[in-house]
Amino acid sequence: MIYRLLAINIDGTLLQSNGRLHKSTKEAIEYVQQKGIYVTLVTARSFPSAKKVAKALKLNTLLVAHSGAYIAGQEDKPIFVKRLAEDVTYEIVRLLEGFPSQIRLVHEKFALANKSKLNHNMLAKTVFSSGDPIFYSQQFVDSVSETILEEPVTPPKIEVYFEDETDLKDAKAAIQGTFGEVDIIQLNEFRMDIMPVGVSKLNGLLYLGEQLGIGRNEMVVIGDGIDDLEMIEAAGLGVAMGNAPAEVKKAADWITRPNDQLGVTYMVKEHFRKQHPIEFLKKMNILK
């Protein structure tokens, strides 16, 4: 099979656990681009944060951000965006404020969150190492619902972090039983993301593929998280990181090394060195 697109998750996949991009990873991405492969990032991060990583990789391509709710190459020129309605956002926030949690409204221009007193280590790691660039406004307020009542917001995504997994289960059940306009993905026992119904990393990637004329069987996907599982299953070649949960590995066609052992670099060089450049394949009439 000839692959024309490489989609990579960021956290836990492209980046090492210290949040850094290794030099060899940058070289591997440059190598695969030179072969004519379209490289994109598919991430739960905000668009500005994804764009920052793309810039470090010298990627000028369209990115699938906000878990598939926002696809763009430039912030003000999205080719696809789906948002939570103002009233739905407000009602969900009101419901969530009944639970001890960090509520984060993730817009492409800013993030709005409550001042949380949660002490869970995973929360601190997730919220404060999200990689959002300095110019990306992050506002912390006493009450998110009061703030958006005065200035309504239509975010592509709401991130919620809990200290108690029982609270997450109860909040998730309450939202699913009340709001048919949203989908929820639980990333771990303490975090869930709320998106407009129909939004997912997979659907975002498939939309991008349609715009580029690239089918899912021509895609390679590399990821490590539960929210990457659908993409890994659907792609022509689904690759799980060595640090991925067992269920993600089970869904994959190929398992590479962990992110701290340069799993992306290893996979790219192992696989794409065997594939001729896209332009060569076109000249030989092997690919149209």
C-alpha positions as CSV (number, residue, x, y, z in Angstrom):
1,M,0.0,0.0,0.0
2,I,1.2,3.5,-0.8
3,Y,0.6,6.1,1.9
4,R,0.1,9.8,1.2
5,L,-0.7,11.3,4.6
6,L,0.8,11.0,8.0
7,A,-1.3,12.2,11.0
8,I,0.4,12.4,14.3
9,N,-0.9,13.1,17.8
10,I,1.1,15.6,19.9
11,D,1.2,14.9,23.6
12,G,2.5,11.4,24.5
13,T,3.3,10.8,20.8
14,L,5.3,13.5,19.1
15,L,6.6,15.1,22.3
16,Q,8.7,13.4,24.9
17,S,7.3,13.3,28.5
18,N,9.3,16.4,29.3
19,G,7.2,18.2,26.6
20,R,10.1,18.6,24.2
21,L,10.6,17.8,20.6
22,H,13.7,15.7,20.0
23,K,16.0,16.7,17.1
24,S,15.7,13.3,15.5
25,T,11.9,13.7,15.5
26,K,12.2,17.0,13.6
27,E,14.6,15.3,11.1
28,A,12.2,12.4,10.6
29,I,9.3,14.7,9.8
30,E,11.5,16.6,7.4
31,Y,12.5,13.3,5.8
32,V,8.9,12.1,5.2
33,Q,7.9,15.5,3.9
34,Q,10.7,15.3,1.3
35,K,9.1,12.1,0.1
36,G,5.9,14.1,-0.7
37,I,3.9,12.8,2.2
38,Y,1.3,15.3,3.6
39,V,2.0,15.6,7.4
40,T,-0.6,16.9,9.8
41,L,-1.1,17.1,13.5
42,V,-4.3,15.8,15.0
43,T,-4.6,16.9,18.6
44,A,-6.8,17.8,21.6
45,R,-4.8,20.9,22.0
46,S,-6.0,24.4,21.0
47,F,-5.1,25.6,17.5
48,P,-2.5,28.1,18.6
49,S,-0.8,25.4,20.7
50,A,-0.8,23.0,17.8
51,K,0.5,25.7,15.4
52,K,3.4,26.3,17.8
53,V,4.4,22.6,17.5
54,A,3.9,22.7,13.7
55,K,6.1,25.7,13.4
56,A,8.9,23.9,15.3
57,L,8.5,21.0,12.8
58,K,8.4,23.4,9.8
59,L,5.0,22.2,8.9
60,N,2.9,24.5,6.8
61,T,-0.1,22.2,6.5
62,L,-3.7,22.1,7.7
63,L,-3.9,21.0,11.4
64,V,-6.8,19.2,13.1
65,A,-7.1,20.8,16.5
66,H,-9.6,21.0,19.4
67,S,-10.1,17.2,19.0
68,G,-11.4,17.7,15.5
69,A,-13.6,20.7,16.0
70,Y,-11.2,23.2,14.4
71,I,-9.2,22.5,11.2
72,A,-7.0,25.3,9.8
73,G,-3.6,26.3,8.5
74,Q,-4.0,29.8,9.8
75,E,-6.0,30.9,12.9
76,D,-8.4,33.2,11.1
77,K,-8.9,30.9,8.1
78,P,-10.4,27.6,9.3
79,I,-11.7,25.2,6.7
80,F,-13.9,23.6,9.3
81,V,-15.1,24.8,12.7
82,K,-17.9,23.4,14.9
83,R,-18.8,25.1,18.2
84,L,-20.9,24.5,21.2
85,A,-23.9,26.9,21.3
86,E,-23.9,29.8,23.9
87,D,-26.9,28.4,25.8
88,V,-25.6,24.8,25.8
89,T,-22.2,26.0,27.0
90,Y,-23.8,28.0,29.8
91,E,-26.1,25.2,31.0
92,I,-23.2,22.6,30.9
93,V,-21.0,24.9,32.9
94,R,-23.7,25.5,35.5
95,L,-24.1,21.7,35.8
96,L,-20.4,21.1,36.1
97,E,-20.0,23.8,38.8
98,G,-21.9,21.5,41.1
99,F,-18.9,19.2,41.1
100,P,-15.3,19.9,42.4
101,S,-13.6,20.3,39.1
102,Q,-11.5,22.5,36.8
103,I,-13.7,23.7,33.9
104,R,-11.8,25.0,30.9
105,L,-13.5,26.5,27.9
106,V,-11.0,26.1,25.0
107,H,-11.5,28.7,22.2
108,E,-9.1,29.2,19.3
109,K,-8.3,32.7,20.6
110,F,-8.3,32.1,24.4
111,A,-9.0,29.8,27.3
112,L,-11.3,30.5,30.2
113,A,-11.2,28.5,33.4
114,N,-12.3,28.6,37.0
115,K,-9.8,29.0,39.8
116,S,-9.5,25.4,40.9
117,K,-8.3,24.2,44.3
118,L,-7.8,20.6,43.1
119,N,-4.6,19.1,44.1
120,H,-4.4,16.0,41.9
121,N,-1.0,15.6,40.3
122,M,-2.5,14.5,37.0
123,L,-4.5,17.7,36.9
124,A,-1.5,19.9,37.4
125,K,0.4,18.0,34.7
126,T,-2.4,18.2,32.2
127,V,-3.6,21.8,32.7
128,F,-0.3,23.5,33.3
129,S,1.8,21.7,30.7
130,S,-0.7,22.0,27.9
131,G,1.9,23.8,25.8
132,D,-0.3,26.8,25.1
133,P,1.9,29.6,23.7
134,I,2.5,32.8,25.6
135,F,0.4,34.9,23.3
136,Y,-2.6,32.6,23.9
137,S,-4.8,34.3,26.5
138,Q,-5.7,32.2,29.5
139,Q,-8.0,33.7,32.0
140,F,-8.9,32.2,35.4
141,V,-12.1,33.4,37.1
142,D,-14.0,32.7,40.3
143,S,-17.2,31.6,38.4
144,V,-17.1,30.6,34.7
145,S,-20.9,30.7,34.5
146,E,-21.2,34.2,35.8
147,T,-18.4,35.3,33.3
148,I,-20.1,33.8,30.3
149,L,-23.5,35.1,31.3
150,E,-22.1,38.6,30.8
151,E,-20.0,37.7,27.8
152,P,-21.3,34.5,26.1
153,V,-18.8,32.1,24.6
154,T,-19.1,29.5,21.8
155,P,-16.1,27.2,22.3
156,P,-15.2,24.3,20.1
157,K,-14.5,22.3,23.3
158,I,-14.8,22.1,27.0
159,E,-12.1,20.3,29.1
160,V,-13.1,19.2,32.6
161,Y,-10.6,17.8,35.2
162,F,-11.8,16.1,38.3
163,E,-10.0,15.0,41.5
164,D,-12.4,12.1,42.1
165,E,-13.3,9.6,39.5
166,T,-16.8,9.1,40.9
167,D,-17.5,12.8,40.3
168,L,-16.4,12.4,36.7
169,K,-18.8,9.4,36.2
170,D,-21.7,11.3,37.8
171,A,-21.1,14.4,35.8
172,K,-20.7,12.5,32.5
173,A,-23.9,10.6,33.1
174,A,-25.8,13.8,33.9
175,I,-24.6,15.6,30.7
176,Q,-25.2,12.6,28.5
177,G,-28.7,12.3,29.9
178,T,-29.5,16.0,29.4
179,F,-27.7,17.3,26.3
180,G,-28.1,15.6,23.0
181,E,-26.1,18.4,21.3
182,V,-22.7,17.1,22.7
183,D,-20.4,14.2,22.6
184,I,-18.1,13.3,25.5
185,I,-14.8,11.5,25.4
186,Q,-13.2,10.3,28.7
187,L,-9.4,10.5,28.3
188,N,-8.7,9.0,31.7
189,E,-10.3,8.5,35.1
190,F,-9.9,12.2,35.9
191,R,-10.5,14.1,32.6
192,M,-13.2,14.3,30.0
193,D,-13.7,16.5,27.0
194,I,-17.0,17.8,25.8
195,M,-17.4,18.6,22.0
196,P,-20.3,19.4,19.7
197,V,-22.1,16.2,18.6
198,G,-20.3,14.4,15.8
199,V,-16.9,16.0,16.5
200,S,-13.9,13.6,17.0
201,K,-10.3,13.3,15.9
202,L,-11.3,10.7,13.4
203,N,-14.1,12.8,11.8
204,G,-11.7,15.8,11.6
205,L,-9.1,13.7,9.9
206,L,-11.6,12.2,7.4
207,Y,-12.8,15.7,6.6
208,L,-9.3,16.8,6.0
209,G,-8.7,13.8,3.8
210,E,-11.8,14.7,1.7
211,Q,-10.4,18.2,1.1
212,L,-7.1,16.8,0.0
213,G,-8.4,13.9,-2.0
214,I,-6.8,11.3,0.3
215,G,-8.7,8.2,1.4
216,R,-8.4,6.7,4.9
217,N,-6.6,3.7,3.5
218,E,-3.8,6.0,2.3
219,M,-3.3,7.4,5.8
220,V,-0.9,6.5,8.5
221,V,-2.0,7.5,12.0
222,I,0.3,7.6,15.1
223,G,-1.2,8.1,18.5
224,D,-1.1,7.0,22.2
225,G,-4.4,8.0,23.7
226,I,-8.0,6.7,24.0
227,D,-9.1,9.6,21.8
228,D,-6.7,8.3,19.1
229,L,-8.1,4.8,19.1
230,E,-10.8,5.4,16.4
231,M,-8.3,7.0,14.0
232,I,-5.8,4.1,14.6
233,E,-8.5,1.6,13.8
234,A,-9.8,3.5,10.7
235,A,-6.4,4.3,9.0
236,G,-4.7,2.3,6.4
237,L,-1.9,1.9,8.9
238,G,-2.7,2.6,12.5
239,V,0.3,2.9,14.8
240,A,0.2,2.9,18.6
241,M,3.0,4.3,20.7
242,G,4.8,1.9,23.1
243,N,3.4,4.1,26.0
244,A,-0.2,3.7,24.8
245,P,-2.8,1.8,26.9
246,A,-3.4,-1.8,26.1
247,E,-6.7,-1.2,24.3
248,V,-5.1,1.3,22.0
249,K,-2.2,-1.1,21.2
250,K,-4.8,-3.8,20.5
251,A,-6.5,-1.6,17.9
252,A,-3.2,-0.9,16.1
253,D,-1.6,-2.5,13.1
254,W,1.9,-1.6,14.3
255,I,3.3,-0.8,17.7
256,T,6.3,1.5,17.8
257,R,8.6,2.5,20.7
258,P,7.4,4.8,23.5
259,N,7.6,8.6,23.1
260,D,10.7,8.8,25.4
261,Q,12.4,6.3,23.1
262,L,11.7,8.3,20.0
263,G,8.8,6.1,18.8
264,V,7.7,8.5,16.0
265,T,11.3,8.7,14.6
266,Y,11.6,4.9,14.7
267,M,8.3,4.2,12.9
268,V,8.8,6.9,10.2
269,K,12.3,5.7,9.3
270,E,11.4,2.0,9.4
271,H,8.3,2.4,7.2
272,F,8.7,5.3,4.9
273,R,12.3,4.5,3.8
274,K,10.7,1.6,1.9
275,Q,8.3,3.9,0.0
276,H,9.4,5.8,-3.1
277,P,8.7,9.6,-3.2
278,I,5.2,10.5,-4.3
279,E,6.4,12.4,-7.4
280,F,8.4,9.4,-8.6
281,L,5.3,7.1,-8.2
282,K,3.3,9.6,-10.2
283,K,5.9,9.7,-13.0
284,M,5.9,6.0,-13.1
285,N,2.1,6.0,-13.4
286,I,1.9,3.9,-10.2
287,L,0.0,6.7,-8.5
288,K,-2.4,9.2,-10.0
